[in-house]
Amino acid sequence: MYKRILVPLDGSPFSEEVIPYAAGLASVHGTELTLLRIVDKASDEEKAQDYLGALASRYGAGSRCVLDTGDAAQAILKQAAQEPATLLAMTSRGRSGLMEFMLGSVAQRVVRGAGGPVLVYRPTGAGTPVREPVKLRSVVVPLDGSALPEAMAHDAARFAHWAGAGLEVVSAIQPVIAAQVGDEPSREIPGLESGYVHTQASALAKQHGVSVDWDVLHGEPVQAIADHVARRSDVILAMVTRRHDALETALLGSVTSGCLRKAGVPILMRLP
């Protein structure tokens, strides 16, 4: 599925926190792992190359330092396009420490321009990142009954199969708010939701030959999904995000963005 995993770095500990996940994925099939540093000044190249070389040696990775005075996101996408079947893995913030997906951020523009899934991780900034590669055991894909998440589920299943991981299909439901007229209590319809999730899980298992579990979560979607993956360092989420208009409200307020902030695991995300 992927022949190379490319990890853009900016020289900060923030950007390095995704490397253990990328290294773990690369180890499954001996996939090429390359650490990338874009610099905009020739005077910074030597220092950047030394930094990449030292970091790459810890993970048995390759390194590439590129001088590009243009847009950083476009430079990253250009490097990714040079080798087909490249997976980009990056953090949602770096030296600036700004919240992920702020207007104009590098991560947002990379996701928008990649033309396929990108693995994005919100760094914690809590001291030295884990150095050991992370063995991925499960890809969790949340569904809500609409077409876009269901399309992403197939990407998630293919990714899980490639990574030697299982697939978890989940859906979050909230209590139905009682009608303003009448006093009948709010009710959920878990039977219908369970049937939908089970049907989707069975179809994905049959089509992609991957082990699939399923579950119905309860509560506000972002919190329910975050609770489901809490304290699990060996899972990633797979979620689709929306294409925005010229006002570029980015992803703030979306379920994907909320999960990126709260879940504490990488998200394999793509635009429809």
C-alpha positions in Angstrom: 0.0 0.0 0.0 2.8 2.4 1.0 6.4 2.2 -0.1 7.6 5.2 1.9 6.6 7.1 5.0 7.7 10.7 5.0 7.9 12.6 8.2 8.2 16.4 7.9 10.1 18.0 10.9 10.8 21.6 11.8 13.5 21.0 14.4 11.2 21.1 17.4 10.4 18.3 19.9 6.7 18.9 19.0 7.3 17.7 15.4 9.3 14.7 16.5 6.4 13.1 18.5 4.9 11.4 15.5 8.1 9.5 14.6 7.5 6.5 16.9 4.1 5.9 15.2 5.7 6.3 11.7 8.6 4.0 12.7 6.2 1.3 14.0 4.3 1.4 10.7 7.5 1.3 8.7 8.7 -1.8 10.6 5.7 -4.0 9.5 6.9 -4.4 5.9 10.3 -2.8 6.0 8.8 0.3 4.5 11.2 3.2 3.8 11.1 5.8 6.5 12.4 9.2 5.7 12.7 12.3 7.9 12.3 15.5 6.0 13.4 19.0 6.9 12.6 22.1 4.8 14.8 25.1 5.3 14.5 28.5 3.7 18.1 29.6 4.2 21.2 28.0 2.8 23.1 28.9 6.0 20.7 26.6 7.9 21.3 23.5 5.8 24.4 22.1 7.6 22.8 22.4 11.0 19.5 20.9 9.7 21.4 17.9 8.1 23.2 17.2 11.4 20.0 17.3 13.3 18.2 15.0 10.8 21.2 12.6 10.7 21.3 12.2 14.5 17.5 11.7 14.8 17.3 9.3 11.8 20.0 7.0 13.3 17.8 6.4 16.3 15.1 4.9 14.1 17.1 3.4 11.2 15.5 6.1 9.0 16.7 8.0 6.0 17.0 11.8 6.0 16.4 14.5 3.5 17.1 18.2 3.9 15.7 20.5 1.2 16.3 24.2 0.6 13.0 25.8 -0.4 12.2 29.5 0.0 8.6 29.1 -0.9 5.6 27.8 1.0 6.5 25.0 3.5 3.3 23.0 2.9 3.8 23.1 -0.9 7.5 22.0 -0.4 6.3 19.1 1.7 3.7 18.0 -0.9 6.3 18.3 -3.6 8.7 16.0 -1.8 5.9 13.5 -1.2 4.9 13.5 -4.8 8.4 12.5 -6.0 7.7 9.0 -4.9 4.4 7.3 -5.5 2.7 5.5 -2.6 4.1 7.9 0.1 2.3 8.3 3.4 2.8 11.7 5.1 3.0 11.5 8.9 3.2 14.8 10.7 2.2 16.7 13.9 -0.4 19.4 13.9 1.9 22.0 15.4 5.6 22.6 15.6 7.9 25.4 16.8 5.1 27.9 17.0 3.1 25.8 19.4 -0.1 27.1 17.8 -3.4 25.1 18.1 -3.7 22.6 15.3 -5.5 23.7 12.1 -5.4 27.3 12.8 -6.0 29.3 9.6 -2.9 29.0 7.3 -1.2 26.3 9.3 1.2 23.9 7.5 -0.7 20.8 8.6 -4.0 22.0 7.3 -2.6 22.9 3.9 -0.8 19.5 3.6 -4.0 17.6 4.4 -5.9 19.7 1.9 -3.3 19.2 -0.9 -2.3 15.6 -0.3 -5.0 13.9 -2.4 -5.1 11.0 0.0 -4.9 10.2 3.7 -2.4 11.9 6.0 -1.5 10.7 9.4 -1.7 13.7 11.8 -0.9 13.8 15.5 -1.4 16.5 18.0 1.8 16.6 20.1 1.6 16.8 23.9 4.8 18.8 24.4 5.2 16.9 27.7 8.9 16.3 27.9 10.8 13.8 25.8 8.7 11.8 23.3 8.5 8.1 23.4 11.5 6.7 21.6 10.4 3.1 20.9 8.4 2.5 17.7 4.7 2.0 18.4 3.2 -1.2 17.2 -0.3 -0.4 15.8 -2.9 -2.9 16.9 -6.2 -1.2 15.9 -7.6 1.4 13.5 -10.8 2.9 14.9 -13.2 4.4 12.4 -16.2 6.4 13.7 -19.3 6.3 11.5 -22.4 8.5 11.7 -24.6 7.0 9.0 -23.5 9.4 6.3 -21.7 8.7 3.1 -18.3 10.4 3.7 -17.3 8.5 6.9 -18.4 5.3 5.2 -16.1 6.0 2.3 -13.3 6.7 4.8 -14.0 3.3 6.4 -12.7 1.6 3.3 -9.4 3.6 3.5 -9.2 2.6 7.2 -9.8 -1.1 6.4 -7.1 -1.1 3.7 -4.7 0.8 6.1 -5.4 -1.7 8.9 -4.8 -4.7 6.6 -1.5 -3.1 5.4 -0.4 -2.3 8.9 -1.3 -5.8 10.3 -3.8 -4.3 12.6 -7.5 -4.8 13.4 -10.3 -2.5 12.5 -12.9 -1.1 15.0 -16.1 0.4 13.7 -17.8 2.6 16.2 -20.7 5.0 16.2 -21.6 7.5 19.0 -25.2 8.2 19.9 -26.7 10.8 22.2 -30.0 10.7 24.0 -32.7 12.2 21.8 -33.7 15.6 23.1 -37.4 15.5 24.2 -39.8 17.4 22.0 -40.6 20.8 23.3 -44.3 19.9 23.2 -45.2 17.1 25.6 -43.5 15.5 28.5 -42.4 12.1 27.1 -38.8 11.2 28.3 -35.9 11.2 25.9 -35.1 7.8 24.4 -32.2 6.3 22.5 -32.6 3.7 19.7 -29.6 1.5 20.3 -31.1 -1.4 18.4 -31.2 0.5 15.2 -27.7 1.9 15.7 -26.2 -1.5 16.6 -27.7 -3.0 13.5 -26.2 -0.3 11.3 -22.7 -0.6 12.9 -22.7 -4.4 12.8 -23.8 -4.4 9.1 -21.0 -2.0 8.2 -18.4 -3.9 10.2 -19.4 -7.2 8.5 -19.2 -5.7 5.1 -15.8 -4.3 5.7 -14.5 -7.6 7.1 -15.7 -9.5 4.1 -14.5 -7.0 1.5 -11.0 -6.3 2.9 -10.1 -9.5 4.7 -9.4 -7.7 8.0 -10.4 -8.5 11.5 -13.2 -6.2 12.5 -14.8 -5.4 15.9 -17.6 -2.9 16.4 -19.2 -1.0 19.2 -21.9 1.6 19.9 -20.6 4.5 22.0 -22.9 6.8 24.1 -22.6 10.5 24.6 -21.4 13.6 22.8 -19.4 12.2 19.8 -16.0 13.8 20.4 -15.9 12.9 24.1 -17.3 9.4 23.5 -14.6 8.7 20.9 -11.9 10.2 23.0 -13.0 8.1 26.0 -13.0 5.0 23.7 -9.3 5.3 22.8 -8.2 6.8 26.1 -4.9 5.3 27.5 -4.5 3.2 24.3 -1.2 4.1 22.8 -1.5 1.4 20.0 -4.5 2.7 18.1 -5.1 5.4 15.6 -8.4 7.0 14.4 -9.4 7.2 10.8 -11.7 10.1 10.0 -12.8 12.2 7.0 -12.8 16.0 7.2 -14.7 18.6 5.3 -13.6 20.8 2.4 -14.2 24.5 3.3 -15.0 27.5 1.3 -13.0 30.7 0.8 -13.9 31.9 4.3 -11.6 29.1 5.5 -13.2 28.4 8.8 -10.6 25.5 8.8 -11.6 22.5 10.9 -12.4 24.3 14.2 -15.5 22.9 15.8 -15.6 19.7 13.7 -15.7 16.2 15.1 -12.3 15.4 13.5 -10.7 18.5 15.0 -12.3 17.8 18.4 -10.9 14.3 18.4 -7.5 15.6 17.3 -7.5 17.8 20.4 -8.9 15.3 22.9 -8.2 11.8 21.8 -4.4 11.7 22.2 -3.8 9.4 19.3 -2.9 10.1 15.6 -5.7 10.5 13.1 -5.5 9.2 9.6 -7.5 11.9 7.9 -8.4 13.0 4.4 -10.6 15.4 2.5 -13.5 13.8 0.5 
